[in-house]
Amino acid sequence: VQLQASGGGLVQAGGSLRLSCVASGSTSSAAGWYRQAPGKGRELVAAITRAGSPTYTPSVKGRFTISTDNAKNTVYLQMDSLKPEDTATYYCFIGAQWGQGTQVTVSS
């Protein structure tokens, strides 16, 4: 399974972005998104189980929403009310597979 992440970009604080992660095969596995800001370690942002139960890191709870579309083999991360501290490279995973990063930059 290969993953292709997209949807990053430059947005002003308070804006929204939706990241997508498309798998070439089945997505019937746990999935999620990590992020890594310059000079910082990788942080788990959101994850979703095979049963569809989501979890979020406290700093994004209420602002980000993770979802899946199994028919499209895609995992999404809807990011609302973005803050400058959300600036990072975002990486998706589905099962044991990883996608390339997509850059999110939030200006103040």
DOROLUM-15363 format. One record per residue (C-alpha): x, z, y; residue number from 1. Coordinates in nm, 2 decimals, decimal comma, m for minus. Layout:
BEGIN
DRENMAR / X / Z / Y / NUM
...
//
This chain:
BEGIN
DRENMAR / 0,00 / 0,00 / 0,00 / 1
DRENMAR / 0,13 / m0,09 / 0,34 / 2
DRENMAR / 0,00 / 0,06 / 0,66 / 3
DRENMAR / m0,03 / m0,10 / 1,01 / 4
DRENMAR / m0,09 / 0,13 / 1,30 / 5
DRENMAR / m0,21 / 0,01 / 1,64 / 6
DRENMAR / m0,40 / 0,11 / 1,95 / 7
DRENMAR / m0,13 / 0,30 / 2,15 / 8
DRENMAR / m0,06 / 0,23 / 2,51 / 9
DRENMAR / m0,04 / 0,37 / 2,86 / 10
DRENMAR / m0,34 / 0,56 / 2,99 / 11
DRENMAR / m0,40 / 0,80 / 3,28 / 12
DRENMAR / m0,48 / 1,17 / 3,22 / 13
DRENMAR / m0,84 / 1,21 / 3,12 / 14
DRENMAR / m0,86 / 0,87 / 2,96 / 15
DRENMAR / m0,92 / 0,76 / 2,60 / 16
DRENMAR / m0,74 / 0,56 / 2,33 / 17
DRENMAR / m0,84 / 0,48 / 1,97 / 18
DRENMAR / m0,56 / 0,45 / 1,72 / 19
DRENMAR / m0,62 / 0,25 / 1,40 / 20
DRENMAR / m0,43 / 0,25 / 1,08 / 21
DRENMAR / m0,51 / m0,03 / 0,84 / 22
DRENMAR / m0,40 / m0,01 / 0,47 / 23
DRENMAR / m0,35 / m0,32 / 0,26 / 24
DRENMAR / m0,50 / m0,14 / m0,03 / 25
DRENMAR / m0,75 / 0,13 / m0,11 / 26
DRENMAR / m0,76 / 0,43 / 0,13 / 27
DRENMAR / m0,92 / 0,67 / m0,12 / 28
DRENMAR / m0,66 / 0,94 / m0,04 / 29
DRENMAR / m0,61 / 1,21 / 0,22 / 30
DRENMAR / m0,50 / 1,06 / 0,55 / 31
DRENMAR / m0,40 / 1,16 / 0,89 / 32
DRENMAR / m0,18 / 1,13 / 1,20 / 33
DRENMAR / 0,14 / 1,30 / 1,30 / 34
DRENMAR / 0,31 / 1,27 / 1,64 / 35
DRENMAR / 0,66 / 1,32 / 1,77 / 36
DRENMAR / 0,75 / 1,36 / 2,13 / 37
DRENMAR / 1,10 / 1,30 / 2,26 / 38
DRENMAR / 1,32 / 1,59 / 2,17 / 39
DRENMAR / 1,06 / 1,76 / 1,96 / 40
DRENMAR / 0,98 / 1,78 / 1,59 / 41
DRENMAR / 0,70 / 1,60 / 1,42 / 42
DRENMAR / 0,36 / 1,76 / 1,45 / 43
DRENMAR / 0,05 / 1,71 / 1,24 / 44
DRENMAR / m0,22 / 1,62 / 1,48 / 45
DRENMAR / m0,52 / 1,56 / 1,25 / 46
DRENMAR / m0,59 / 1,50 / 0,88 / 47
DRENMAR / m0,89 / 1,42 / 0,67 / 48
DRENMAR / m0,95 / 1,49 / 0,30 / 49
DRENMAR / m1,08 / 1,24 / 0,05 / 50
DRENMAR / m1,42 / 1,42 / 0,09 / 51
DRENMAR / m1,41 / 1,36 / 0,46 / 52
DRENMAR / m1,33 / 1,71 / 0,58 / 53
DRENMAR / m1,12 / 1,69 / 0,90 / 54
DRENMAR / m0,87 / 1,94 / 1,03 / 55
DRENMAR / m0,69 / 1,94 / 1,37 / 56
DRENMAR / m0,40 / 2,11 / 1,54 / 57
DRENMAR / m0,55 / 2,36 / 1,80 / 58
DRENMAR / m0,42 / 2,17 / 2,10 / 59
DRENMAR / m0,63 / 1,86 / 2,02 / 60
DRENMAR / m0,94 / 2,02 / 1,88 / 61
DRENMAR / m1,25 / 1,91 / 2,07 / 62
DRENMAR / m1,07 / 1,61 / 2,22 / 63
DRENMAR / m0,95 / 1,41 / 1,92 / 64
DRENMAR / m1,16 / 1,28 / 1,63 / 65
DRENMAR / m1,03 / 1,15 / 1,30 / 66
DRENMAR / m1,24 / 0,92 / 1,08 / 67
DRENMAR / m1,22 / 0,67 / 0,80 / 68
DRENMAR / m1,39 / 0,34 / 0,71 / 69
DRENMAR / m1,32 / 0,30 / 0,35 / 70
DRENMAR / m1,48 / m0,05 / 0,35 / 71
DRENMAR / m1,21 / m0,16 / 0,60 / 72
DRENMAR / m0,93 / 0,05 / 0,45 / 73
DRENMAR / m0,88 / 0,20 / 0,80 / 74
DRENMAR / m0,82 / 0,54 / 0,94 / 75
DRENMAR / m0,90 / 0,60 / 1,31 / 76
DRENMAR / m0,80 / 0,86 / 1,57 / 77
DRENMAR / m1,02 / 0,87 / 1,87 / 78
DRENMAR / m0,84 / 1,05 / 2,15 / 79
DRENMAR / m1,04 / 1,16 / 2,45 / 80
DRENMAR / m0,95 / 1,37 / 2,76 / 81
DRENMAR / m0,59 / 1,28 / 2,71 / 82
DRENMAR / m0,33 / 1,49 / 2,87 / 83
DRENMAR / 0,04 / 1,42 / 2,96 / 84
DRENMAR / 0,15 / 1,65 / 2,68 / 85
DRENMAR / m0,02 / 1,41 / 2,43 / 86
DRENMAR / 0,26 / 1,16 / 2,51 / 87
DRENMAR / 0,43 / 1,09 / 2,18 / 88
DRENMAR / 0,49 / 0,83 / 1,91 / 89
DRENMAR / 0,20 / 0,86 / 1,67 / 90
DRENMAR / 0,24 / 0,79 / 1,29 / 91
DRENMAR / m0,04 / 0,75 / 1,04 / 92
DRENMAR / m0,02 / 0,83 / 0,67 / 93
DRENMAR / m0,26 / 0,76 / 0,38 / 94
DRENMAR / m0,16 / 0,94 / 0,06 / 95
DRENMAR / 0,21 / 0,91 / 0,04 / 96
DRENMAR / 0,24 / 0,60 / 0,25 / 97
DRENMAR / 0,34 / 0,59 / 0,62 / 98
DRENMAR / 0,28 / 0,35 / 0,90 / 99
DRENMAR / 0,52 / 0,25 / 1,17 / 100
DRENMAR / 0,47 / 0,45 / 1,49 / 101
DRENMAR / 0,26 / 0,35 / 1,79 / 102
DRENMAR / 0,35 / 0,48 / 2,13 / 103
DRENMAR / 0,10 / 0,68 / 2,34 / 104
DRENMAR / 0,19 / 0,75 / 2,70 / 105
DRENMAR / m0,03 / 0,96 / 2,92 / 106
DRENMAR / 0,05 / 0,96 / 3,29 / 107
DRENMAR / m0,05 / 1,24 / 3,52 / 108
//
